Amino acid sequence: MVTEEWKARIRKWEDGIDVRTVSTEDLNDYINTKMQWYALHRQTDENLWELFQEEFANFDAITWKRADRNTVYALRAFLRCGGVYVKHNGRNLTIAQSLVNVLQEETQSEWEIADINQKGGIRTDLLKGPITSATCNRSSCNRSSCNRTTCDRTTCNRSSSN
């Protein structure tokens, strides 16, 4: 259930954000509020990708680096579990740049089974779940009979050793 506080926060940010003048606190609030809205309205896969591109279109790597690191990591995990392919950061790719790359996509990147099943990176987020994506769900679940459109680690026999 959405509290009055969340409703007020959702209304506050419904017209977007000016990343040039926003405080770090408001930047984090914007990101968290958008995740809450996406979850509340069960946005996944292509819809989630389109909303992310629209609502974060003016974010560049500098903007992402201004936001709280844990908030940015939570958003990346949320997007992945929702079916949006966000490449794992590494030596030559920051999390900020991986999010910018998603924002610049002309078409939504397709998930590769190898990316989903790889230990660390995306697989780590998918194991935490809940996976709300219909795209990622079946390939990341180790139950051959799993045909749910949503999956979470409490109802699925996945474990971190897989």
Buried (B, 14 or more C-beta within 10 A) or exposed (E): EEEEEBEEBBEEBEEEBEBEEBEEEBBBBBBBBBBBBBBEEEBBBEBBBEBBBEBBEEBEBEBBEBBBEEBBEBBBBBBBBBBBBBBBBEEEEBBBBBBBBBBEEEEBBEBEEEBBBEEEBBBBBBBBBBBBBBBBBBEBBEEEEBEBEBBBBEBBEBEEEE
